[in-house]
Amino acid sequence: MKPDVLVFEIGSTTTTVNAFMLGEHPRYMGQGMSPTTVDRGDVLLGLEAALADLEKRTGLGPSPLMLAASSAAGGLSMTVHGLVYDMTARAAKEAALGAGAVVKFVTAGDMTEYDLKELKRIDPKIILLAGGVDYGEKGTAVRNAERLARSGVTAPVVYAGNIAARAEVADIFERAGIKFYLVDNVYPRVDELVVEPARRIIQDVFEEHIVRAPGMDKLRSMVKGTVMPTPGAVMEACKLLHPVLGDLLCFDVGGATTDVHSVADGSPDIQAILESPEPFAKRTVEGDLGIHRNAANVYSLVKDRAERDLGFDPSPYLENLKVIPETPEEIAFIKYLAAQACKTAMARHAGVLKFLYGPSGKQTMASGKDLTSVHTIIGTGGPLTRLPGTEEILMDLVGRGPGRELYPKDAVILIDRNYIMAACGVLSRQFPEEARKILMDGLEARN
């Protein structure tokens, strides 16, 4: 039997193949899995193993339509450069993260020689240049473009700044032979964010320039359409669910990172006292909170109490941490690390209340993303979808802000039991209604 479509997801540690039927009754049909094989010099080895696993589990063969997402090339690394951090630099960063990028470096104002040296050390896959509201200050963006052109960097540049500087910026990069893209300003007016155009072009640039993991060129020839960054695909799935579920939050715990996606308008009361605007769809990526490649980082946050909490010494398991835990101790340790990763990532993603004191007395302000209107929290990623009892990890975050954090007050916990959030995000590019139905059918309430 042939499925209508296969969606490949080439992750940092695991490769999955998801099979779907479309038509009048779209449905998820099954999944094959295998370790990702970047370290063996060809990601297609892992993909072939996942396809074989799919056939073994379900009897499903190849499909005439294949789509894909990937984070196997080490992620979509970017640097972001704007005018004022709390305005254009932060807006540009939001656009980059929402597209699935890992932001390695942010500068505000005129770039210094040190900034350029750091930029070359990082060697980003894409550079995002912004700066100034439309028809406002444009000198900084032009000077930074000139510095980038002279620096010797070869990464493509996305310009999302003051439209009055577009012609000069374009001329600078064209003369330098640097590939560049012009999109709408991410901060066109004070208190207004416009991040979607930049997000879309960043994902397009990912497809054109970034798919560099060994064997990825062969994968590109197999699939139809773009190879999406996996985090960007998860964000697409979250936005797809918002019309049905309302304001929502999604935790994606992986081997290399823990990503938090929120799609929320926030409460009117908090919006009225917000210091600066936040994007409707926001993503934060915590590159130090993966529970395999970065497990030691997570463990360092809890090592003083881990043995007491778990009832056994987990340090021997840290040295040989399995992608798929088997023993009760391994399962308990992975869940413990996942819980700490989610707790830390939540504190970094959520906004806070701030109290200012002046001549008129105390004034309450809000900073960051307001999650108080969120009533649905979704768990995805291997640990949250494959291990038992993970709903407790997410429920423990509800209403539990340490102080002034703008956490959800009450929420239903849904687990992506088939581990298809990213796959459905990819599917939604061509089949949005079918992807929404399949994803809704696969969300399991566990509280």
C-alpha positions as CSV (number, residue, x, y, z in Angstrom):
1,M,0.0,0.0,0.0
2,K,1.3,3.5,-0.9
3,P,0.6,6.5,1.2
4,D,-0.4,9.8,-0.5
5,V,2.6,11.6,1.0
6,L,5.7,11.0,3.0
7,V,7.3,13.7,5.2
8,F,10.9,13.2,6.2
9,E,12.3,14.9,9.3
10,I,16.1,14.9,9.5
11,G,16.8,15.8,13.1
12,S,20.0,16.3,15.1
13,T,19.8,12.8,16.6
14,T,16.8,11.1,15.0
15,T,15.4,10.8,11.5
16,T,11.7,10.1,11.1
17,V,9.5,9.3,8.1
18,N,5.8,10.0,8.5
19,A,3.2,8.6,6.2
20,F,-0.2,10.3,5.5
21,M,-3.3,9.7,3.5
22,L,-5.1,12.8,2.1
23,G,-8.4,13.0,0.3
24,E,-11.8,13.2,2.0
25,H,-10.6,11.5,5.2
26,P,-7.0,12.6,5.8
27,R,-5.2,10.6,8.4
28,Y,-1.8,9.7,9.8
29,M,-0.8,6.2,8.8
30,G,2.5,5.4,10.6
31,Q,6.1,6.4,11.3
32,G,9.6,4.9,10.8
33,M,12.6,6.0,12.8
34,S,16.3,5.7,12.8
35,P,19.3,7.5,14.3
36,T,20.5,10.4,12.1
37,T,23.7,9.6,10.2
38,V,25.5,12.9,9.7
39,D,28.5,11.5,11.5
40,R,28.6,8.6,9.0
41,G,28.9,11.0,6.2
42,D,25.5,10.7,4.6
43,V,22.1,11.6,6.1
44,L,20.5,9.3,3.5
45,L,21.7,6.3,5.4
46,G,19.5,7.2,8.3
47,L,16.7,8.1,6.0
48,E,16.9,4.7,4.2
49,A,16.9,3.0,7.6
50,A,13.8,5.0,8.7
51,L,12.0,4.1,5.4
52,A,12.8,0.4,6.1
53,D,11.5,0.8,9.6
54,L,8.3,2.3,8.3
55,E,7.8,-0.6,5.9
56,K,8.5,-3.1,8.7
57,R,6.1,-1.5,11.1
58,T,3.2,-0.7,8.7
59,G,3.8,-2.4,5.4
60,L,3.8,1.0,3.7
61,G,6.0,1.5,0.7
62,P,7.2,4.6,-1.1
63,S,5.0,7.6,-2.1
64,P,4.9,9.7,-5.3
65,L,5.0,12.8,-3.1
66,M,7.7,13.4,-0.6
67,L,8.3,16.5,1.6
68,A,11.0,17.3,4.2
69,A,12.2,19.3,7.1
70,S,15.7,19.3,8.5
71,S,17.9,20.5,11.3
72,A,20.8,18.1,10.6
73,A,23.2,20.6,9.2
74,G,23.8,22.0,12.7
75,G,20.8,24.3,12.6
76,L,20.2,27.5,10.8
77,S,22.8,29.8,12.4
78,M,22.3,33.5,12.0
79,T,23.6,36.8,13.2
80,V,21.3,39.8,13.7
81,H,22.3,43.5,13.4
82,G,20.0,46.5,14.1
83,L,19.9,50.0,15.4
84,V,18.5,50.0,18.9
85,Y,18.3,46.6,20.7
86,D,14.9,47.1,22.2
87,M,13.5,48.0,18.8
88,T,14.9,46.9,15.5
89,A,17.5,44.5,16.8
90,R,15.0,42.7,18.9
91,A,12.4,42.7,16.1
92,A,14.9,41.2,13.7
93,K,15.8,38.6,16.3
94,E,12.1,37.6,16.6
95,A,11.9,37.2,12.9
96,A,15.0,35.0,12.8
97,L,13.9,32.7,15.7
98,G,10.4,32.4,14.3
99,A,11.8,31.2,11.0
100,G,13.7,28.4,12.8
101,A,17.1,30.1,13.1
102,V,19.5,29.8,15.9
103,V,20.7,33.3,16.6
104,K,24.4,33.3,17.5
105,F,25.1,37.0,17.8
106,V,23.2,40.3,18.0
107,T,24.5,43.8,17.7
108,A,22.9,47.2,18.0
109,G,24.2,50.4,16.6
110,D,27.3,50.8,14.5
111,M,29.2,47.5,14.2
112,T,32.7,47.6,15.7
113,E,35.9,45.9,14.6
114,Y,35.4,43.5,17.4
115,D,31.8,42.8,16.2
116,L,33.2,42.0,12.7
117,K,35.9,39.7,14.1
118,E,33.2,37.9,16.2
119,L,31.0,37.6,13.1
120,K,33.8,36.0,11.1
121,R,34.5,33.6,14.0
122,I,30.8,32.5,14.1
123,D,30.6,32.2,10.3
124,P,26.8,32.3,10.2
125,K,24.7,30.7,7.4
126,I,22.6,34.0,7.1
127,I,23.0,37.6,8.2
128,L,20.0,39.6,9.0
129,L,20.5,43.4,8.8
130,A,17.9,45.8,10.1
131,G,17.8,49.3,11.5
132,G,15.5,52.4,11.8
133,V,11.8,52.9,11.3
134,D,10.7,53.6,7.8
135,Y,12.0,57.1,6.6
136,G,13.7,57.6,9.9
137,E,17.4,57.2,10.8
138,K,19.2,55.3,8.0
139,G,22.9,56.0,8.4
140,T,23.5,53.1,10.8
141,A,22.1,50.5,8.4
142,V,24.1,51.9,5.5
143,R,27.3,52.0,7.5
144,N,26.8,48.5,8.8
145,A,26.2,47.3,5.2
146,E,29.5,48.9,4.2
147,R,31.3,47.2,7.1
148,L,29.8,43.8,6.2
149,A,30.8,44.3,2.5
150,R,34.4,45.0,3.5
151,S,34.6,42.2,6.1
152,G,35.0,39.3,3.7
153,V,31.9,37.5,5.0
154,T,30.3,35.3,2.4
155,A,26.9,34.5,4.0
156,P,23.8,35.9,2.2
157,V,22.3,39.0,3.8
158,V,18.6,39.6,4.4
159,Y,17.9,43.4,4.7
160,A,14.8,44.1,6.8
161,G,15.4,47.7,7.8
162,N,14.4,51.3,6.9
163,I,13.0,51.2,3.4
164,A,14.6,54.6,2.7
165,A,18.0,52.9,2.8
166,R,17.2,50.0,0.5
167,A,18.7,51.4,-2.6
168,E,22.0,52.2,-0.9
169,V,22.2,48.9,0.9
170,A,21.4,47.0,-2.3
171,D,24.1,48.9,-4.2
172,I,26.7,48.2,-1.5
173,F,26.1,44.4,-1.5
174,E,25.8,44.2,-5.3
175,R,29.1,45.9,-5.8
176,A,30.7,43.6,-3.2
177,G,29.3,40.5,-4.9
178,I,27.3,39.5,-1.7
179,K,24.0,37.7,-2.2
180,F,21.3,39.8,-0.6
181,Y,17.5,39.9,-0.2
182,L,15.3,42.9,0.5
183,V,12.1,42.5,2.6
184,D,9.7,44.7,4.5
185,N,11.1,46.5,7.6
186,V,10.7,44.4,10.7
187,Y,10.0,47.6,12.7
188,P,8.4,50.0,10.3
189,R,6.9,52.3,12.9
190,V,7.2,52.7,16.6
191,D,5.4,50.0,18.5
192,E,4.7,47.9,15.4
193,L,6.4,44.6,14.5
194,V,6.2,43.1,11.0
195,V,8.2,39.9,11.1
196,E,6.4,37.5,8.8
197,P,8.0,38.7,5.5
198,A,11.4,38.3,7.0
199,R,10.5,34.9,8.3
200,R,9.4,33.7,5.0
201,I,12.5,34.8,3.1
202,I,14.8,33.3,5.8
203,Q,13.2,29.9,5.3
204,D,13.6,30.3,1.5
205,V,17.3,31.2,2.0
206,F,17.7,28.1,4.3
207,E,16.5,26.0,1.4
208,E,18.7,27.7,-1.2
209,H,21.9,28.1,0.7
210,I,21.9,26.0,3.9
211,V,21.2,22.4,3.2
212,R,24.8,21.3,3.5
213,A,24.8,18.2,5.7
214,P,26.4,15.2,3.9
215,G,23.8,13.7,1.5
216,M,21.4,16.6,1.8
217,D,21.8,17.4,-1.8
218,K,20.4,14.0,-2.7
219,L,17.5,14.5,-0.3
220,R,16.7,17.8,-2.0
221,S,16.4,16.0,-5.3
222,M,14.0,13.5,-3.8
223,V,11.4,15.9,-2.4
224,K,9.0,18.4,-3.8
225,G,9.0,22.0,-2.5
226,T,11.4,23.4,0.1
227,V,13.2,21.6,2.8
228,M,12.0,23.6,5.8
229,P,14.0,24.2,9.0
230,T,12.4,21.9,11.5
231,P,11.7,24.6,14.1
232,G,10.1,26.7,11.5
233,A,7.8,23.7,10.6
234,V,6.8,23.4,14.3
235,M,5.9,27.1,14.3
236,E,3.8,26.6,11.2
237,A,1.9,23.8,13.0
238,C,1.3,26.0,16.0
239,K,-0.1,28.8,13.9
240,L,-2.2,26.2,12.1
241,L,-3.8,25.1,15.4
242,H,-4.5,28.6,16.8
243,P,-7.8,29.1,15.0
244,V,-9.1,25.9,16.7
245,L,-7.4,26.0,20.1
246,G,-6.9,29.7,20.7
247,D,-3.8,31.0,22.5
248,L,-1.3,28.2,22.9
249,L,2.2,27.3,23.9
250,C,4.3,24.4,22.6
251,F,7.4,22.8,24.1
252,D,9.7,20.9,21.7
253,V,12.3,19.1,23.7
254,G,15.1,17.7,21.5
255,G,18.6,16.3,21.7
256,A,20.4,19.6,20.9
257,T,17.9,22.3,21.9
258,T,14.6,22.9,23.8
259,D,12.4,25.2,21.7
260,V,9.4,27.1,23.0
261,H,6.7,28.4,20.6
262,S,3.9,30.6,21.7
263,V,1.0,31.8,19.4
264,A,-1.0,34.2,21.6
265,D,-2.6,37.6,21.5
266,G,-2.2,37.9,25.3
267,S,-4.7,39.5,27.7
268,P,-5.9,43.1,27.0
269,D,-4.9,44.2,30.5
270,I,-1.3,43.1,30.0
271,Q,-1.2,44.5,26.4
272,A,-2.2,47.9,27.8
273,I,0.9,48.1,30.1
274,L,3.4,46.4,27.7
275,E,6.7,48.3,27.4
276,S,7.3,47.3,23.8
277,P,5.4,45.1,21.3
278,E,5.8,41.3,21.1
279,P,5.1,39.1,18.0
280,F,1.9,37.2,17.9
281,A,3.9,34.0,17.1
282,K,7.1,33.9,19.1
283,R,9.8,31.3,19.4
284,T,12.8,31.0,21.7
285,V,15.5,28.4,21.2
286,E,17.6,27.3,24.1
287,G,20.8,25.8,22.6
288,D,22.1,24.8,26.0
289,L,19.1,22.7,27.0
290,G,19.1,19.7,24.7
291,I,18.9,16.5,26.6
292,H,21.4,14.5,24.6
293,R,24.1,16.6,23.0
294,N,23.7,19.2,25.7
295,A,22.6,16.9,28.6
296,A,25.6,17.9,30.7
297,N,24.5,21.5,30.6
298,V,21.0,20.6,31.8
299,Y,22.4,18.2,34.5
300,S,24.7,21.0,35.8
301,L,21.5,22.9,36.8
302,V,20.3,20.1,39.0
303,K,23.3,18.0,39.9
304,D,23.4,19.1,43.6
305,R,19.9,17.7,44.1
306,A,19.5,15.1,41.4
307,E,20.4,12.0,43.4
308,R,18.1,13.1,46.2
309,D,15.2,13.8,43.8
310,L,15.6,10.6,41.8
311,G,16.6,8.2,44.5
312,F,19.7,7.0,42.7
313,D,22.9,8.4,41.4
314,P,22.3,9.4,37.7
315,S,25.8,10.5,36.8
316,P,26.8,7.1,35.3
317,Y,23.9,7.4,32.9
318,L,25.0,10.8,31.8
319,E,28.2,9.4,30.4
320,N,26.4,6.9,28.1
321,L,23.0,8.6,27.6
322,K,20.9,6.6,25.1
323,V,18.7,8.3,22.5
324,I,15.9,5.8,23.4
325,P,16.1,5.0,27.1
326,E,15.3,1.4,28.1
327,T,15.7,0.8,31.9
328,P,13.5,2.4,34.5
329,E,16.5,4.5,35.7
330,E,17.3,5.7,32.2
331,I,13.6,6.7,31.6
332,A,13.4,8.5,35.0
333,F,16.7,10.4,34.3
334,I,15.6,11.5,30.8
335,K,12.3,12.7,32.2
336,Y,14.1,14.6,35.0
337,L,16.3,16.3,32.5
338,A,13.3,17.1,30.2
339,A,11.5,18.6,33.2
340,Q,14.4,20.9,34.0
341,A,14.8,21.9,30.3
342,C,11.2,22.9,30.1
343,K,11.2,24.8,33.4
344,T,14.3,26.8,32.4
345,A,13.1,27.4,28.8
346,M,9.7,28.6,30.2
347,A,11.4,31.1,32.5
348,R,13.3,32.5,29.5
349,H,10.3,32.6,27.2
350,A,7.7,34.2,29.4
351,G,7.4,37.9,30.1
352,V,7.4,39.5,33.5
353,L,5.7,42.3,35.4
354,K,7.9,45.2,36.5
355,F,7.2,47.8,39.1
356,L,8.5,51.4,38.5
357,Y,8.5,54.0,41.2
358,G,8.3,57.8,40.5
359,P,6.8,61.0,41.7
360,S,3.3,59.6,41.1
361,G,3.9,56.4,43.0
362,K,4.3,52.8,41.9
363,Q,3.5,52.0,38.3
364,T,3.1,48.5,36.9
365,M,4.6,47.7,33.5
366,A,5.0,44.4,31.6
367,S,8.0,43.3,29.5
368,G,8.2,40.3,27.2
369,K,5.6,37.7,26.0
370,D,2.3,37.6,27.9
371,L,1.2,33.9,28.3
372,T,-1.6,34.5,30.8
373,S,-4.2,34.0,28.1
374,V,-2.8,30.6,27.1
375,H,-5.2,27.8,27.7
376,T,-3.5,25.0,25.8
377,I,0.1,23.7,26.2
378,I,1.4,21.1,23.7
379,G,4.3,18.8,24.2
380,T,6.3,17.5,21.3
381,G,9.8,16.2,20.7
382,G,11.0,12.6,21.5
383,P,11.1,12.8,25.3
384,L,7.7,14.4,25.7
385,T,5.9,12.2,23.2
386,R,7.6,8.8,23.8
387,L,7.9,8.6,27.6
388,P,5.1,8.0,30.0
389,G,3.8,10.7,32.4
390,T,5.3,13.7,30.6
391,E,2.1,15.6,31.0
392,E,3.1,16.2,34.6
393,I,6.2,18.1,33.4
394,L,4.1,20.6,31.5
395,M,1.3,20.8,34.0
396,D,3.9,21.8,36.6
397,L,4.5,25.0,34.6
398,V,0.9,26.3,34.8
399,G,0.4,29.1,37.3
400,R,3.8,28.4,38.8
401,G,5.8,31.5,37.9
402,P,8.4,32.1,40.7
403,G,7.2,35.7,41.1
404,R,6.0,38.2,38.5
405,E,6.3,35.9,35.4
406,L,3.4,36.0,33.0
407,Y,2.7,32.3,33.0
408,P,-0.5,30.6,31.9
409,K,-3.0,30.6,34.7
410,D,-4.9,27.5,33.6
411,A,-4.3,25.1,30.7
412,V,-5.1,21.8,29.1
413,I,-2.1,19.7,28.3
414,L,-2.0,18.0,24.9
415,I,0.7,15.6,23.8
416,D,1.7,15.1,20.2
417,R,1.4,11.4,20.6
418,N,2.4,10.5,17.1
419,Y,5.3,13.0,17.1
420,I,4.1,14.7,13.9
421,M,4.1,18.5,14.8
422,A,6.9,19.3,12.4
423,A,5.7,16.9,9.7
424,C,2.2,18.6,9.8
425,G,3.9,22.0,9.6
426,V,5.6,20.9,6.4
427,L,2.4,19.3,5.1
428,S,0.4,22.5,5.8
429,R,2.4,24.4,3.1
430,Q,0.5,22.5,0.5
431,F,-2.5,20.9,2.4
432,P,-3.4,23.2,5.3
433,E,-6.9,21.8,6.0
434,E,-5.7,18.2,5.8
435,A,-2.7,19.0,8.0
436,R,-4.9,20.7,10.7
437,K,-7.3,17.7,10.9
438,I,-4.5,15.2,11.1
439,L,-2.7,17.1,13.8
440,M,-5.9,17.7,15.8
441,D,-6.6,14.0,15.6
442,G,-3.2,13.2,16.9
443,L,-3.2,15.5,20.0
444,E,-4.0,13.6,23.1
445,A,-5.2,15.2,26.3
446,R,-3.4,13.8,29.3
447,N,-4.6,15.8,32.3
